[in-house]
Amino acid sequence: MCGINGIFHLNFKQVDQNQLVKMRDILEHRGPDDKGIYINNNIGLGHRRLSIIDTSSAGHQPFFSDNGRYVIVFNGEIYNYQSFYPELKSKGITLKSGSDTEVLLKLYELYGMEMLHKLNGMFAFAIWDTQEKKLTLCRDRMGVKPLYYCIHQNTLYFASEQKALFTAGVPLEVSEDGMEEYFFNRFVAGENTLFAHVKKLLPGHYMVIDETGKTSTTRWWNLKEQIQNHIQILNPKKWFEETFFESVKLRMVSDVAVGVLLSGGLDSCSILSSLHEQKFEKIETFNISFSEEEHNEYHLAKKITDQYGYTFNHTKLENESLYQNLIEASYFQDEPLMHLNEPHLLAIAKLAKPKVKVLLSGEGADELMGGYVRYKALKNPSLLKVISQLSNFETFNKRPRYDKLFRYSKISNDSDLVIFNGSNVYPDDINSFYGNKGKPVNEYRYQILKEAQELYPKNLQRQALYFDQHTYMCSLLDRNDRCTMGASIECREPFLDQRLIAGLGTLDDKWMFTGKKGKFILKTTMENRLPKEVVDFRKIGLSAPWGSYLLKFPRFVDELDSFAKSEIFDMPYLQNIDGNKLVAEIRKGNTKILPYFMPIFMLHTWQKNYYNELV
C-alpha cells in the first residue's frame, strides 16, 4: 500500500526534482516506510511505501523491469500474486523479490494490459515505457484505490490524493458544478471532482498518454458485461459461502499483522467468523463505541471477539477529540466530509496503528446485496405515490426517517427515484431549501442509470444496486482509503472480490431483498455461525449522532457560533440561506433539518481548515 505521484511534461521540459519530491512527501502518511523517485528528462515518478508484502528493500519503488524498459509505481495489493509463480517459472522467469509489484510488472511484460483480467486485487499504478515514451495509468475494477490527475499548462500531473496536485501548482479552484452536486447528491460521481481542474481515473479504466499529448482511455472491466456473460449459479448459497470464504482468505495475504474493523454488524462479524472458521489465530479487532444506546454496537463486537478468543480494542470520540479528528479527516479527505463518520473511522485506524498495518472492512456488502432500507421504497413505487398524497402524513410523522420517506415520495418518475435513492436531498427540496429550481446535472449518473435499466428492465431495486455500485459505493471506498491511510493503515474489503460482485449481480431478487434487512444470502450463510443477536440486530454501522454532538459537546457548541457567521454563505447556492436561522433550528432540536445542515456545516469546517490553509 502506497502513495504514488508523477509529472509528465508534454512540452519536453525537464522535470523539477524539488517539485516531484514535494508531491511525493505530502503523501508521507500513505507510505512512511520508504520513498523513491525516478526522473528521466520530462517524466518523473514518485513513491511512498507502506511495506505490506516483502518488507525488505527488494520491494523498493519505483520498480524497474530487468531490461530497464519499464518503470512502475504501484499502490495496492495483488492478492493472488503467488498463483502466478508456476506460470512465470515455466517461461524461464526468475523473480528477484517476494513482492507483488514485481509479479505485476512481469505480467505486463508478457501480456500487456490484458494481464489485468488475471488479477485479483485492489490497485492504482503508473507504468512508464522508456522505449515508446508513453505513460499508462490504471485503476482497479471497483475503484478501491484512488487515482487523480490533471493536465495543467501542458503537463500531466497524477497522484493518489488531490493535495499532491495542489502542491505541484495545480490551482485549488472549486467547481460550481462539483459544489452543486456535493450539496444535492453528497458527492461528485464519475470522473469529475469537487475541483475545477482535477479528474478521477474511473474504476475499471486505464489511460495511456504519449509525449505528443495523445490520450486514450479504455474501460477494461465492465460490470454489466460481466453479469450478462456470467455462467448460471446453480446453488447460490454454496457458491456464495465458498467464494466469500476464499475472498477473506486471500485478503489475509500479508507479511505484517492484519486486523478487523469490527462494527458489530452482520458484515464485519461475518468476516471475523470466516477467519475463525478458517483457523486464523491472534486476530485483533477494532471498534468505536457511542454513549447513545441507539448508535452502539459495542456489546456485539466485544461478545463475538471474546467468543472467538481474539483481542478486542475499542475507542470513543467526544468533544475536542472528535473535533480534532474531524479536522484531520477533512485534510486527508481533501474534500468536505460527506458520510459524517470519517472522524470515527480515522480514530479506529489510529487505534489500530500500533498493532497492525492492515484492516479488513465489511464495506460493499450493502450495495451488493441490498442492505439499505431505502431500497425497499423501490419495490412498489405505486405505494410512494399514495404516501405523497397523504395530507396528514407530516402531522403524525415524528421521526426523521419518515420525513425523508415523505419527501422522497414526491419524486414523480422512476429514473429520479433511482438516481436520488442514495441522497438526503430530493428535487423538490432543492427549490424549497436552496432557492434553486434546477437538479444537478451529471452525465455519468445517467450513463450508469442507462446501463442499470438495460440490465434490469423494470426492476428499480436492482437498478439502484447497480447504480450505487458505480456511484455511492465509490465515495465510501474513497472514505475508507483516506481515513485508514491517514493513519498509515491499509484497508481491504473481502466483499469486493470481483467473483462476488459479478456473481451476485446474476442472482434472483430473493437472495437480496428477502426479510427486513436485505442481504438474505449473507444472512442465511452466516446465521448458524453467528450469535443470534448479531444476525437480528437492527442495522447501525458507523452512524454517528450528530444532532447530539452539536448540542452536547462544548467544542461544537462554540463552532456553531462561528458557522452562523461563516463566509460560505456568500457562495453560489447558499446565498438564500440564513446561517443564524439554521443554527437556531438546530439548537431547538429540529433534527429534520440535519440532511441540509450537515453538508453545509462540513463545508464550513473544510473551508476554514483545509481550503484557507492551502490557497
Sequence and secondary structure as in RCSB ss.txt:
>XXXX:A:sequence
MCGINGIFHLNFKQVDQNQLVKMRDILEHRGPDDKGIYINNNIGLGHRRLSIIDTSSAGHQPFFSDNGRYVIVFN
GEIYNYQSFYPELKSKGITLKSGSDTEVLLKLYELYGMEMLHKLNGMFAFAIWDTQEKKLTLCRDRMGVKPLYYC
IHQNTLYFASEQKALFTAGVPLEVSEDGMEEYFFNRFVAGENTLFAHVKKLLPGHYMVIDETGKTSTTRWWNLKE
QIQNHIQILNPKKWFEETFFESVKLRMVSDVAVGVLLSGGLDSCSILSSLHEQKFEKIETFNISFSEEEHNEYHL
AKKITDQYGYTFNHTKLENESLYQNLIEASYFQDEPLMHLNEPHLLAIAKLAKPKVKVLLSGEGADELMGGYVRY
KALKNPSLLKVISQLSNFETFNKRPRYDKLFRYSKISNDSDLVIFNGSNVYPDDINSFYGNKGKPVNEYRYQILK
EAQELYPKNLQRQALYFDQHTYMCSLLDRNDRCTMGASIECREPFLDQRLIAGLGTLDDKWMFTGKKGKFILKTT
MENRLPKEVVDFRKIGLSAPWGSYLLKFPRFVDELDSFAKSEIFDMPYLQNIDGNKLVAEIRKGNTKILPYFMPI
FMLHTWQKNYYNELV
>XXXX:A:secstr
 EEEEEEEETT     HHHHHHHHHTTGGG BSEEEEEEETTEEEEEEE   SS SGGG SSEE TTS EEEEEE
EEETTGGGGHHHHHHTT   SSS HHHHHHHHHHHHGGGGGGG  EEEEEEEEETTTTEEEEEE SS  S  EEE
EETTEEEEESSHHHHHHTT    B HHHHHHHHHHSS  TTB SBTT EE  TTEEEEEETT  EEEEE   HHH
HHHT    SSHHHHHHHHHHHHHHHTT  SS EEEE  SSHHHHHHHHHHHHTT  S EEEEEE SSGGG  HHH
HHHHHHHHT EEEEEE  HHHHHHHHHHHHHHHSS  SSS HHHHHHHHHHHTTT SEEE  TTHHHHHT  GGG
GGGT HHHHHHHHT TTHHHH  SHHHHHHHHHTT  SHHHHHHTTT SS HHHHHHHHS       HHHHHHHH
HHHHHSTT HHHHHHHHHHHTHHHHHHHHHHHHHHTTT EEE GGG HHHHHHHTTS THHHH SSS  HHHHHH
HTTTS HHHHHS   TT   HHHHHHH HHHHHHHHHHHT GGGGSTTTTT  HHHHHHHHHTT GGGHHHHHHH
HHHHHHIIIIIHHH 
